[in-house]
Amino acid sequence: MTLTEAEVNALLARHLVEARGVRLGAPSARLVGDDRVQLTAHVPLQQLLDDAGVPALGSVLTPGWRARPVWLRVGAHVRVDERAARQLRLDVENFAVGRQRLPAAALRLLLDPAAVGLLRWSLPRDVDSVGVEPGRVVIRTAS
């Protein structure tokens, strides 16, 4: 089965983010190829501060600044993890908030657990592999 980049983005925007209770604005994926994906979304600055555990920092900002969207960018390698109950994993290789690059580990500190949960998906037993090619995802199932 093949999903185009447009289909993946429609799935992200309409179903996956809402179903998992993730509060991300304008989520999108760019399917780079070589099993790599570039994800982008935005969150209000106050939400980012709340999720990072420093909500008081927002109190020194004006309401306009607290509501201002902050763009997040995640570059990840996609793979199927056989050990972890057959999961599709997105291993974060790079992470940025706005133009500021941060260590990949900072993603887990700055985002709520529901958003971090989007980096792992349980797979049915029938799925053998998932590959990312430029502009599409190829899912191979057992014959």
Legacy VTK file of the C-alpha trace (Angstrom):
# vtk DataFile Version 3.0
C-alpha trace
ASCII
DATASET POLYDATA
POINTS 143 float
0.000 0.000 0.000
1.231 3.487 -0.770
0.255 6.776 0.868
1.155 10.036 -0.829
2.460 13.018 1.120
-0.934 14.720 0.699
-2.714 11.665 2.135
-0.345 11.512 5.107
-0.927 15.205 5.797
-4.705 14.809 5.558
-4.499 11.887 7.974
-2.382 13.942 10.377
-4.623 16.988 10.265
-8.004 15.274 10.394
-7.594 12.148 12.442
-4.378 11.320 14.225
-3.762 14.521 16.112
-7.382 14.848 17.253
-7.703 11.157 18.164
-4.683 11.288 20.469
-5.648 14.580 22.095
-2.604 16.416 20.794
-2.886 20.188 20.666
-0.785 21.050 17.606
-1.666 23.613 14.990
-1.142 22.986 11.277
0.658 19.638 11.587
2.355 18.578 8.382
4.845 16.020 7.160
7.339 16.218 4.340
8.384 12.778 3.169
12.060 13.282 2.399
13.032 9.748 1.384
15.673 7.343 2.657
13.198 6.548 5.490
13.261 10.135 6.737
10.437 12.549 7.455
10.332 16.237 8.381
7.416 17.175 10.677
6.258 20.717 11.398
3.515 22.182 13.581
2.929 25.172 15.792
1.756 25.729 19.359
0.968 28.915 21.309
3.980 30.087 23.311
2.049 29.718 26.592
1.281 26.058 25.795
4.959 25.417 25.130
5.873 27.040 28.451
3.176 25.041 30.278
4.296 21.749 28.726
7.927 22.540 29.566
6.988 23.020 33.223
7.625 26.766 33.402
4.145 28.335 33.165
5.157 31.208 35.462
7.510 32.460 32.762
4.451 33.318 30.681
3.158 35.626 33.395
5.841 38.199 32.531
4.688 38.272 28.906
1.777 40.192 27.442
-1.309 38.195 26.403
-0.387 38.809 22.767
3.021 37.208 23.215
1.606 34.270 25.176
-0.847 33.528 22.334
1.790 33.892 19.621
2.396 30.673 17.651
5.804 29.032 17.932
6.835 26.719 15.097
8.262 23.300 15.875
10.305 21.244 13.400
11.295 17.617 13.873
13.463 15.554 11.551
13.161 11.823 12.131
14.199 8.433 10.796
11.288 5.984 10.378
11.722 2.321 11.281
9.799 -0.719 12.443
10.924 -1.892 15.876
10.438 -5.638 16.178
11.431 -5.725 19.849
8.859 -3.230 21.093
5.670 -5.129 20.239
5.984 -4.233 16.541
5.995 -0.482 16.676
6.550 2.096 13.995
9.113 4.437 15.531
10.201 7.883 14.499
13.722 8.321 15.867
14.281 12.064 16.255
17.475 13.225 14.564
16.972 16.980 14.804
14.602 19.336 16.584
14.034 23.079 16.384
11.770 25.612 18.051
11.407 28.466 15.625
14.858 28.934 14.117
16.625 27.687 17.242
18.023 24.184 16.915
17.927 22.150 20.087
19.199 18.707 21.065
16.790 15.959 20.007
16.304 15.006 23.676
14.785 18.458 24.346
11.687 17.388 22.429
10.617 15.169 25.340
11.116 18.033 27.801
9.254 20.697 25.826
6.206 18.823 24.511
3.359 17.140 26.309
3.379 13.315 26.441
0.516 13.055 23.916
2.593 14.901 21.309
5.670 12.797 22.064
3.426 9.734 21.717
3.032 10.540 18.016
6.575 9.238 17.562
5.474 5.627 18.225
2.640 3.656 16.666
1.567 0.061 17.224
1.480 -1.914 13.990
-0.724 -4.842 12.997
1.068 -8.185 12.662
0.432 -8.157 8.919
2.744 -5.170 8.337
6.240 -6.313 7.340
7.856 -2.947 6.682
7.245 0.766 6.350
9.482 2.829 4.123
9.617 6.513 3.299
10.465 7.501 -0.245
10.399 11.047 -1.601
6.741 12.101 -1.459
5.272 8.780 -0.342
5.120 6.102 2.342
5.270 2.471 1.240
3.704 -0.109 3.575
4.458 -3.742 2.810
2.298 -6.484 4.279
2.783 -10.209 4.674
1.692 -12.117 1.596
LINES 1 144
143 0 1 2 3 4 5 6 7 8 9 10 11 12 13 14 15 16 17 18 19 20 21 22 23 24 25 26 27 28 29 30 31 32 33 34 35 36 37 38 39 40 41 42 43 44 45 46 47 48 49 50 51 52 53 54 55 56 57 58 59 60 61 62 63 64 65 66 67 68 69 70 71 72 73 74 75 76 77 78 79 80 81 82 83 84 85 86 87 88 89 90 91 92 93 94 95 96 97 98 99 100 101 102 103 104 105 106 107 108 109 110 111 112 113 114 115 116 117 118 119 120 121 122 123 124 125 126 127 128 129 130 131 132 133 134 135 136 137 138 139 140 141 142
